[in-house]
Amino acid sequence: MDALPVKSVLVDQQLNYWKVVKIFLSRWYWILGCVIISTLVAWLYIRTIPPTYTTNASLKLDDSQSDMTGNGVANMRSYNRYYQSNNIQTEATVMRSQDVINKAITHLNYKISYFLKGRVLTTELYPNEPFKIEIIAQDSVNFSRATYNVEPIDNTNFQLISSDQPNQKQIFKYGQAISAGNMLFSIRSRIPAKGNYSFKFNTKSDFYGRAAGGLNIFEAEKYSNIMNVTHTDFNPVFSADILNAIIKEYILNDAEQKKRSSKQTIAYLDSQIEFLNRQVDQSGKNLSNYRSGSTMVDPLTDKQFNIGKLSTLQTQRTELEFQKFSIQQLEEQVKGNQEKIRLNLDIDGVASLGLPALITQLGTFISARETKLNQFNADAAPIKQIDDQIAEIKQLIYGNIRSLKNRNQKTIDLINNEINKVNGSLGQLPEKENDFAKLQSNFDINQKMFSLLFEKKLAAQISSAAVTPGANIINEAQPSFNPVSPVASQIYSSYMIGGLLVGLGMIVLARLLNPYIYDVETVEGLTAIPIIGVILKFKRKIYNETQQMLSLEKPKSIFAESVRSVRTNLSFLASDKDNKVICVTSEISGEGKSFVSLNLAGTLSIIDKKVILIAADLRRSKLHKAFGSENLKGLSTYLSAQSDLDGIINQDENHHFDYITSGPVPPNPSELLHSSRMKALIEALRERYEYVIIDTAPIGLVSDSIPIIKQADINLFIIRSGVSKFSAASVPERLSKEYALNNISIILNSFSNELLHSNIHTSNYTQSGSGTYYYSNYSGYGSSAYYEQEEEKWWQFWKKK
């Protein structure tokens, strides 16, 4: 027999971008369906999620937030500009403090919340009050937070249901005292007839999380002193009211914090002034009594000089004592971890020690710690790290404070020494002059000290009265009725894009999970065995086994033409043989071996070829059903010597070819097919017929067909589109190598041009060499005038019986 060239390499294939486009277009309804479903989901999401609103306000911080005086301010201006962002973080921590927010809540009508239940969402009615509720008696903390549903019955009665007791319905009159949830209240006005209303009672703590959680504070521009404050809530009016209340309370709190240190200073000065006031009175009386009882004159001028010097030294010591008090005040603030430390020190060298910078850094770290406590526990690593930094800064501040204390005490000791020297000089005067000098000195010192402290108190009072807030409101918050979430346009667009991607992903996933062969390009990409034809899928359903000879029943159909193309290519195989034995097999059952064999035999018979078809699947053959004959005798009875050759040959008068059925299922089908009687049968039929077509058992399931494959002139391996898996394409090549065969060809059966699973490559036959056969998949030619229409219209489906 002729040696059929077997391709040594696979057909060269190139990516076809138009095929990729057609694959996605083939399942446009998947994509459209996903987009529609995602749009519906977006609509439901928008309907079920309450909208949230954001209101905005802005503040301008004072450039001199820290209360440094003298040269310290001038030296630290550039430093404060650098730390302006950290300063805003510090102010943000103060604004979020529980004290500020709780005071802000008191400005709102927070004690009663009213709600209106809609079809999907329940809306808070703040600040509206659809009916008036009067609280008669209420425990300040321990009362029920239940929701009370109300429904009017008539002009005088209404129904009340508590969420604590949903099955208990109570009827009350308007104005009647109601005892429920550890409270006593009454409804004073009529409940609107339309709408499903409810209400609940609150405390300030119930609103704290809502007020603080929606608060967001940030710097308007980098290194600027403009602070933007926003609040997000599902009620735009509440959001604006609580935001305005918070920023106003923050400004009041800032002023109070500034006045606190001045008040402490004034209280200290008051205690000192009260003491000195008594001292001045007593020293004045003593001096007056001494003068009235003594005839001596005033001391000399040099004595008066010592008395004046003593007065000056006493004044300096008093100022140092005041500085000592200020240093202690600063130390207490640092120990108390206050976010904003007031530096009330007018001492030379404070700026040079770096104390203002250290205090600013300490405030920044304390603010950062309070912010991170909203995210981490106190034992978490980020908090521990900040604690270490705070401890390090405090040690530096304490070191500076110790230096200031030591300097202050040394100066006080030095002045005390000078005072002792002056007192020693005065002690050298005569007794009467000495007593007078002491009394005069004591009176002058006390009077001067009294004046000095009174001046300092007056300055502190003026400073306290002149304190202005550290921030000014630039823009108050106004209710914004445009929701920031959910934004319908954004949600619809994002969901539609998501639906589009899901639809495309389903197509990609369907291709990735597909294990089946669908087109010629896939087969050519898997094996070098030649394909001699593509048999199209018959468009209509085959209702019984006798309707399988479709190539003869519909000779002008595209299906029949596809079978004839296979018949044409068969003439080129084993061309040196006048009589040809054709073996038809496949990997598994259901791939159309019998169907192809029947139609191939029919197309050969109508060109006056003498054909016989043998059902060689002795296990599960159904070929006899296509002819409507019984299967009482056939190939199995012949191979077991129970029938002669002429007794098993049947004639199909309608299609003009002979056939041999499989016969009864024998106990040893493989042994019968491997017998010499089977070989003799094939040789005998070769003498009588031009084409001997043998329909065998699946090669991938049993080995029954091996002897027939080895004896055949042409072996046709059937691959069914959508049924055969990728592994089926490797079977012919394995048979060719294992049994040294060069006469195996592939037929792609039941091809329907399924675009979803089609190969995205196009075969380049210019590099494929010999062994390539002409055939067409006939795609797109159904509407030409050459073929009968086989496809039913979509509306004809419903007319089927």
Rosetta blueprint (number, residue, H / E / L):
1 M L
2 D L
3 A L
4 L L
5 P L
6 V L
7 K L
8 S L
9 V L
10 L L
11 V L
12 D E
13 Q E
14 Q E
15 L E
16 N L
17 Y H
18 W H
19 K H
20 V H
21 V H
22 K H
23 I H
24 F H
25 L H
26 S H
27 R L
28 W H
29 Y H
30 W H
31 I H
32 L H
33 G H
34 C H
35 V H
36 I H
37 I H
38 S H
39 T H
40 L H
41 V H
42 A H
43 W H
44 L H
45 Y H
46 I H
47 R H
48 T H
49 I L
50 P L
51 P L
52 T E
53 Y E
54 T E
55 T E
56 N E
57 A E
58 S E
59 L E
60 K E
61 L E
62 D L
63 D L
64 S L
65 Q L
66 S L
67 D L
68 M L
69 T L
70 G L
71 N H
72 G H
73 V H
74 A H
75 N H
76 M H
77 R H
78 S H
79 Y H
80 N H
81 R H
82 Y H
83 Y L
84 Q H
85 S H
86 N H
87 N H
88 I H
89 Q H
90 T H
91 E H
92 A H
93 T H
94 V H
95 M H
96 R L
97 S L
98 Q H
99 D H
100 V H
101 I H
102 N H
103 K H
104 A H
105 I H
106 T L
107 H L
108 L L
109 N L
110 Y L
111 K L
112 I E
113 S E
114 Y E
115 F E
116 L E
117 K E
118 G L
119 R L
120 V L
121 L L
122 T E
123 T E
124 E E
125 L L
126 Y L
127 P L
128 N L
129 E L
130 P L
131 F L
132 K L
133 I E
134 E E
135 I E
136 I E
137 A E
138 Q E
139 D L
140 S L
141 V L
142 N L
143 F L
144 S L
145 R L
146 A L
147 T L
148 Y E
149 N E
150 V E
151 E E
152 P E
153 I L
154 D L
155 N L
156 T L
157 N E
158 F E
159 Q E
160 L E
161 I E
162 S E
163 S L
164 D L
165 Q E
166 P E
167 N E
168 Q E
169 K E
170 Q E
171 I E
172 F E
173 K E
174 Y L
175 G L
176 Q L
177 A L
178 I E
179 S E
180 A E
181 G L
182 N L
183 M E
184 L E
185 F E
186 S E
187 I E
188 R L
189 S L
190 R L
191 I L
192 P L
193 A L
194 K L
195 G L
196 N E
197 Y E
198 S E
199 F E
200 K E
201 F E
202 N L
203 T L
204 K H
205 S H
206 D H
207 F H
208 Y H
209 G H
210 R H
211 A H
212 A H
213 G H
214 G L
215 L E
216 N E
217 I E
218 F E
219 E E
220 A L
221 E L
222 K L
223 Y L
224 S L
225 N L
226 I E
227 M E
228 N E
229 V E
230 T E
231 H E
232 T E
233 D E
234 F L
235 N L
236 P H
237 V H
238 F H
239 S H
240 A H
241 D H
242 I H
243 L H
244 N H
245 A H
246 I H
247 I H
248 K H
249 E H
250 Y H
251 I H
252 L H
253 N H
254 D H
255 A H
256 E H
257 Q H
258 K H
259 K H
260 R H
261 S H
262 S H
263 K H
264 Q H
265 T H
266 I H
267 A H
268 Y H
269 L H
270 D H
271 S H
272 Q H
273 I H
274 E H
275 F H
276 L H
277 N H
278 R H
279 Q H
280 V H
281 D H
282 Q H
283 S H
284 G H
285 K H
286 N H
287 L H
288 S H
289 N H
290 Y H
291 R H
292 S H
293 G H
294 S L
295 T L
296 M L
297 V L
298 D L
299 P L
300 L L
301 T H
302 D H
303 K H
304 Q H
305 F H
306 N H
307 I H
308 G H
309 K H
310 L H
311 S H
312 T H
313 L H
314 Q H
315 T H
316 Q H
317 R H
318 T H
319 E H
320 L H
321 E H
322 F H
323 Q H
324 K H
325 F H
326 S H
327 I H
328 Q H
329 Q H
330 L H
331 E H
332 E H
333 Q H
334 V H
335 K H
336 G L
337 N L
338 Q L
339 E L
340 K L
341 I L
342 R L
343 L L
344 N L
345 L L
346 D L
347 I L
348 D L
349 G L
350 V L
351 A L
352 S L
353 L L
354 G L
355 L H
356 P H
357 A H
358 L H
359 I H
360 T H
361 Q H
362 L H
363 G H
364 T H
365 F H
366 I H
367 S H
368 A H
369 R H
370 E H
371 T H
372 K H
373 L L
374 N L
375 Q L
376 F L
377 N L
378 A L
379 D L
380 A L
381 A H
382 P H
383 I H
384 K H
385 Q H
386 I H
387 D H
388 D H
389 Q H
390 I H
391 A H
392 E H
393 I H
394 K H
395 Q H
396 L H
397 I H
398 Y H
399 G H
400 N H
401 I H
402 R H
403 S H
404 L H
405 K H
406 N H
407 R H
408 N H
409 Q H
410 K H
411 T H
412 I H
413 D H
414 L H
415 I H
416 N H
417 N H
418 E H
419 I H
420 N H
421 K H
422 V H
423 N H
424 G H
425 S H
426 L H
427 G H
428 Q L
429 L L
430 P L
431 E H
432 K H
433 E H
434 N H
435 D H
436 F H
437 A H
438 K H
439 L H
440 Q H
441 S H
442 N H
443 F H
444 D H
445 I H
446 N H
447 Q H
448 K H
449 M H
450 F H
451 S H
452 L H
453 L H
454 F H
455 E H
456 K H
457 K H
458 L H
459 A H
460 A H
461 Q H
462 I H
463 S H
464 S H
465 A H
466 A L
467 V L
468 T L
469 P L
470 G L
471 A E
472 N E
473 I E
474 I E
475 N E
476 E L
477 A L
478 Q L
479 P L
480 S L
481 F L
482 N L
483 P L
484 V L
485 S E
486 P L
487 V L
488 A H
489 S H
490 Q H
491 I H
492 Y H
493 S H
494 S H
495 Y H
496 M H
497 I H
498 G H
499 G H
500 L H
501 L H
502 V H
503 G H
504 L H
505 G H
506 M H
507 I H
508 V H
509 L H
510 A H
511 R H
512 L H
513 L H
514 N L
515 P L
516 Y E
517 I L
518 Y L
519 D L
520 V H
521 E H
522 T H
523 V H
524 E H
525 G H
526 L H
527 T L
528 A L
529 I L
530 P L
531 I E
532 I E
533 G E
534 V E
535 I E
536 L E
537 K L
538 F L
539 K L
540 R L
541 K L
542 I L
543 Y L
544 N L
545 E H
546 T H
547 Q H
548 Q L
549 M L
550 L H
551 S H
552 L H
553 E H
554 K L
555 P L
556 K L
557 S E
558 I H
559 F H
560 A H
561 E H
562 S H
563 V H
564 R H
565 S H
566 V H
567 R H
568 T H
569 N H
570 L H
571 S L
572 F L
573 L L
574 A L
575 S L
576 D L
577 K L
578 D L
579 N L
580 K E
581 V E
582 I E
583 C E
584 V E
585 T E
586 S E
587 E L
588 I L
589 S L
590 G L
591 E L
592 G L
593 K H
594 S H
595 F H
596 V H
597 S H
598 L H
599 N H
600 L H
601 A H
602 G H
603 T H
604 L H
605 S H
606 I L
607 I L
608 D L
609 K L
610 K L
611 V E
612 I E
613 L E
614 I E
615 A E
616 A L
617 D L
618 L L
619 R L
620 R L
621 S L
622 K L
623 L H
624 H H
625 K H
626 A H
627 F H
628 G L
629 S L
630 E L
631 N L
632 L L
633 K L
634 G L
635 L H
636 S H
637 T H
638 Y H
639 L H
640 S L
641 A L
642 Q L
643 S L
644 D L
645 L H
646 D H
647 G H
648 I H
649 I L
650 N E
651 Q E
652 D E
653 E L
654 N L
655 H L
656 H L
657 F E
658 D E
659 Y E
660 I E
661 T L
662 S L
663 G L
664 P L
665 V L
666 P L
667 P L
668 N L
669 P H
670 S H
671 E H
672 L H
673 L H
674 H L
675 S L
676 S H
677 R H
678 M H
679 K H
680 A H
681 L H
682 I H
683 E H
684 A H
685 L H
686 R H
687 E H
688 R H
689 Y L
690 E L
691 Y E
692 V E
693 I E
694 I E
695 D E
696 T L
697 A L
698 P L
699 I L
700 G L
701 L L
702 V L
703 S L
704 D L
705 S L
706 I H
707 P H
708 I H
709 I H
710 K H
711 Q H
712 A L
713 D L
714 I E
715 N E
716 L E
717 F E
718 I E
719 I E
720 R E
721 S L
722 G L
723 V L
724 S L
725 K E
726 F H
727 S H
728 A H
729 A H
730 S H
731 V H
732 P H
733 E H
734 R H
735 L H
736 S H
737 K H
738 E H
739 Y L
740 A L
741 L L
742 N L
743 N L
744 I E
745 S E
746 I E
747 I E
748 L E
749 N E
750 S E
751 F E
752 S L
753 N L
754 E L
755 L H
756 L H
757 H H
758 S L
759 N L
760 I L
761 H E
762 T E
763 S E
764 N E
765 Y H
766 T H
767 Q H
768 S L
769 G L
770 S L
771 G L
772 T L
773 Y L
774 Y L
775 Y L
776 S L
777 N L
778 Y L
779 S L
780 G L
781 Y L
782 G L
783 S L
784 S L
785 A L
786 Y L
787 Y L
788 E E
789 Q L
790 E L
791 E L
792 E L
793 K L
794 W H
795 W H
796 Q H
797 F H
798 W H
799 K H
800 K L
801 K L
